[in-house]
């Protein structure tokens, strides 16, 4: 990873459905979690679920994040489905 990129990781069913564990993406000035979600969902197909009916939880550098959380070069962004009790 270069310092200008984000590391994007996927966990649980997202990893399986997207058929990828992680991506390296260029960081964009002023980018937020919401913007990153939109960028990934725009790939279509299974990626669209990132902005679908089922919520996706997000962590930036291992801290839970909100849609407005900024992402900057060198950050690690993790997407995972919500944990449900049983």
N, C-alpha and C positions, 0 to 999 in steps of 0.2 A: 504494500500500500504506500502511495506517496502522500505527502502532507496535504495535497490539494484534493484528495478524494474522501468520500465517506465509505465506511464499511457497513453494508446493510445485511443483516442476518435474519433468517426465518426459522421459526421453531414449530414443533408439533405438526398439526395437520397442514399448516401453511407450507412448511418445507416439502411435504409430500405432494400437495396439490400444485405447487408452483415448480416442483421438480428442481429445486435449487436450495442450497444451504446458505449461500451468501453471494453478494455482488459487491463490486467496487464501482462506485459512481462518482462523477465529478461533483464537487461541492459548488453550489451557486450562491453568490452573495445575497444575503437577506433570506435565504431559504429557511422554511419552517417544516415541522413534521407534516403539517397539512399539505404543503406544497409537494413534499416528497411522496406522500400517499397519492396525490393526484397524478404525479409524473409516472409512478409505477402502475396505477390503475389504468392509465391511458394506453398501456401495452395491450389491453384487451384480453379476451379469453379468461383464463383462471385468475389473471392479475386484477381483473375488474372487481373481484370480491374484496379487495383491500378497501374499497369505498362502498361496499354493498350493505345489505340489511344486517348482517352479523357484525358486531363490533370487533375491531382489532385493537389489541393493546400494544403500546409502544413504549420502549425504553431508550433513552439516549445516554450513552456511557453508563449503563447499568442503573439508571435512575428513571422511575416512571415519568412519562412525558405527556403533555397535553398537545392538542393540535397546534397551538401557538408557540410551542417550544422551538427556539432556533436550533438549527443544525449548522455546524461549521466544519471546515476542513479538519480531517483527523478524527472526527467523531465516529462512534460506533452506534448504529441505530438498529434496534432489534424489534421485530414484529412477531407477535404470537397471539393465538386465540385466547379469549378470556378463560380463566380457570373456573370450572363449575364444581360445586360441592355435590356430594352424593350420599 
